[in-house]
Amino acid sequence: MKKTPLLLAASALVLVSISGCAVWRITQSAELARRSEALQATPPAPALRLLVVGDSTAVGTGSSAPSASLAGLLAARFPRLSIENRAQDGARFADLLTQLAGAPQFDMVLVQAGGNDVIRLRDMDAVGLDIQRVTALARQHAPLVVLMPAGNVGNAPFFFPPVSWWMTQRSRQLHAHVRASAAQTGAVYVSLFEERENDPFARQRELNAKDGLHPSDAGYRVWLDHLMLQAGLQQRLAAALPSR
């Protein structure tokens, strides 16, 4: 598909914004991705099995160690939970179809993606179709599918106006597609999207990693709180809590 002049101009605007303001953050982000490692948990007698698919936020990029990632925090909270993490840095929603391919049955699939679709200027209608395909495939592998896309990308310190405003609009569209897909399939949608005035990641810089794009250890703890509350995981994964 040929790029339209408007899309080319928009892409150029992103590049100018990045080159002028955040080149050093690109280097930091690449370094964080290079050091990141997707956490796997293999307890000796697992009560439940979780599959994690997604992008760098599912890998845990930005955290100080795999144990501080969202998957690591879940492993600590639910020590009898087996976690297979197939996430990869840079993945888009379309790439999750490959991550899900050949997966056995699980009790839960956690899907964390969308940020790369927003930043790379993918057509949002096409992304919506990818989200539907991913959700439908994930539902074949687990009775519980949780969709947890990245929050308001425009609020990340990595971006500056006017690009940040554009990223916010694209993030809003992404979340609308995820919300609709969850409603159609019975998946659980966990919303991390907040307008700037209400977003703790915009007001508390310590929640962001040094690249200004990924969550820090503290940021992933905030995400865990949202996941636990909005998806009701304390009850849903109760069988994987510590044995008494």
C-alpha positions in Angstrom: 0.0 0.0 0.0 1.4 3.4 -1.0 1.9 6.0 1.7 -0.2 9.1 1.2 1.4 12.6 1.3 -0.3 13.2 4.6 1.1 10.1 6.2 4.6 10.9 4.8 4.3 14.4 6.3 3.2 13.0 9.6 6.0 10.5 9.7 8.5 13.3 9.0 7.0 15.3 11.9 7.6 12.4 14.2 11.2 12.0 13.0 11.8 15.7 13.4 10.3 15.7 16.9 12.5 12.7 17.9 15.7 13.9 16.3 15.3 17.3 17.9 14.3 16.3 21.4 14.9 12.7 22.2 17.7 11.0 20.3 19.4 10.1 23.5 16.2 8.4 24.7 16.2 6.2 21.7 19.6 5.0 22.7 18.4 4.4 26.3 15.4 2.5 25.0 17.5 0.3 22.8 19.8 -0.5 25.8 16.8 -1.3 28.0 15.5 -3.6 25.4 18.8 -5.3 25.0 19.0 -6.0 28.7 15.4 -7.1 29.1 14.4 -10.7 29.7 10.9 -12.1 29.7 10.3 -13.8 33.1 9.3 -17.5 33.1 7.9 -19.2 36.2 7.9 -22.9 36.6 6.8 -23.9 40.2 7.1 -27.6 41.0 3.4 -28.1 41.4 1.5 -25.4 39.5 -2.1 -24.9 40.3 -2.8 -22.6 37.3 -1.1 -21.8 34.0 -0.7 -18.3 32.5 0.5 -17.4 29.0 1.8 -13.9 28.4 2.1 -12.5 24.9 2.9 -9.0 23.8 5.5 -6.4 23.3 8.3 -4.9 25.4 5.9 -4.0 28.2 5.0 -7.7 28.5 8.7 -8.5 28.5 9.2 -6.0 31.3 11.6 -3.6 29.5 12.3 -0.7 31.8 12.3 -2.7 35.0 15.5 -3.3 36.9 15.1 -7.1 36.7 12.7 -9.7 35.4 11.3 -10.1 38.9 10.2 -6.4 38.8 8.3 -6.8 35.6 4.5 -7.3 35.6 5.0 -11.0 35.0 7.6 -11.1 37.8 5.2 -9.3 40.2 2.4 -11.8 39.3 4.8 -14.7 40.0 5.6 -13.3 43.4 1.9 -12.7 44.2 0.9 -16.2 43.0 3.8 -18.6 43.6 1.8 -21.6 42.4 1.2 -19.9 39.0 3.1 -21.3 36.0 4.0 -18.5 33.6 5.1 -18.9 30.0 6.1 -15.6 28.6 6.4 -15.4 24.8 6.5 -11.6 24.5 9.1 -9.9 22.4 10.4 -6.3 22.3 9.0 -4.4 19.3 6.0 -6.7 18.7 2.9 -5.3 17.2 -0.6 -6.8 17.6 -0.2 -8.6 14.3 3.0 -10.3 15.7 1.0 -11.8 18.5 -0.6 -14.3 16.2 2.8 -16.0 15.8 3.3 -15.8 19.6 0.0 -17.6 20.1 0.6 -20.2 17.4 1.0 -23.7 18.7 0.3 -22.8 22.3 -1.3 -25.5 24.5 -4.2 -24.8 26.8 -3.8 -22.4 29.7 -6.0 -21.0 32.4 -5.4 -17.4 31.4 -3.8 -15.5 28.5 -2.5 -12.0 29.3 -2.2 -9.8 26.2 0.0 -6.6 26.5 0.5 -4.8 23.2 -0.5 -1.8 21.2 2.2 0.8 21.9 4.2 -0.1 18.8 1.1 0.1 16.6 0.5 3.6 17.9 4.1 4.8 17.6 4.7 3.2 14.2 1.7 4.9 12.7 -0.1 1.8 11.6 -3.5 2.2 10.2 -5.9 2.0 13.2 -8.6 0.1 11.3 -6.1 -2.5 10.3 -4.9 -2.7 14.0 -8.5 -3.2 15.0 -8.7 -6.2 12.8 -5.5 -7.6 14.3 -6.8 -7.1 17.8 -10.0 -9.1 16.9 -7.9 -11.9 15.4 -5.5 -12.0 18.4 -8.4 -12.0 20.9 -10.3 -14.8 19.1 -7.1 -16.9 18.9 -6.3 -16.3 22.6 -9.8 -17.4 23.5 -9.1 -20.7 21.9 -6.2 -21.3 24.4 -7.8 -20.1 27.7 -11.2 -19.5 29.3 -9.8 -16.2 30.6 -8.3 -13.6 28.2 -7.1 -10.3 29.6 -6.4 -7.5 27.2 -4.1 -4.8 28.7 -2.8 -2.4 26.1 -0.3 0.3 26.8 -1.7 3.4 28.4 -1.8 6.9 26.9 1.4 6.9 24.9 1.1 10.6 24.3 1.8 11.2 28.0 5.2 9.4 27.9 8.0 11.9 28.6 9.6 10.5 25.4 7.2 12.7 23.3 6.7 16.5 23.1 3.9 18.6 21.6 2.5 18.5 18.9 3.5 14.8 18.4 2.4 13.9 22.0 -1.1 15.2 21.2 -1.2 13.0 18.1 0.0 10.0 20.0 -2.7 10.6 22.6 -5.4 10.6 19.9 -4.0 7.3 18.4 -3.9 5.8 21.8 -7.5 6.7 22.3 -8.4 4.9 19.1 -6.4 1.9 20.1 -8.2 1.5 23.4 -11.6 1.9 21.6 -10.7 -1.1 19.4 -9.5 -3.2 22.4 -12.6 -2.3 24.4 -14.9 -3.3 21.5 -13.0 -6.6 20.9 -13.3 -7.5 24.6 -17.0 -6.8 24.6 -17.5 -9.0 21.5 -15.5 -12.0 22.8 -16.0 -11.9 26.5 -12.4 -11.0 27.2 -11.5 -8.7 30.1 -10.3 -5.2 29.2 -7.9 -3.5 31.6 -7.7 0.2 30.9 -4.5 2.1 31.5 -5.5 5.1 29.4 -5.8 8.4 31.3 -6.0 11.9 30.1 -2.8 13.9 31.0 -4.4 15.7 33.9 -5.3 12.4 35.6 -2.4 10.2 34.5 0.1 9.4 37.3 2.7 8.6 34.6 2.5 12.3 33.5 2.6 13.6 37.0 5.1 11.3 38.6 8.3 10.9 36.5 9.6 8.2 38.7 7.0 5.8 37.3 8.8 6.1 33.9 12.0 4.3 33.0 15.0 6.4 32.0 14.1 6.2 28.3 10.8 8.1 29.1 8.9 5.4 27.2 8.6 2.3 29.3 7.4 1.9 32.9 10.0 1.7 35.7 9.8 -0.8 38.6 7.3 1.6 40.3 5.4 2.0 37.1 4.9 -1.8 36.7 3.7 -1.9 40.3 1.0 0.7 39.3 0.1 -1.5 36.4 -0.2 -4.5 38.7 -2.6 -2.7 40.9 -4.8 -1.9 37.8 -4.6 -5.5 36.6 -5.5 -7.0 40.0 -8.4 -4.6 40.5 -9.9 -4.4 37.0 -9.5 -8.1 36.1 -10.3 -9.4 39.6 -7.2 -11.6 39.7 -7.2 -12.1 43.4 -10.3 -14.2 43.1 -9.7 -15.6 39.6 -6.2 -16.9 40.4 -6.9 -17.8 44.1 -5.9 -21.4 43.5 -2.3 -20.2 42.8 -1.9 -18.2 46.0 0.6 -19.6 48.6 -0.5 -22.8 50.2 -1.6 -22.5 53.8 
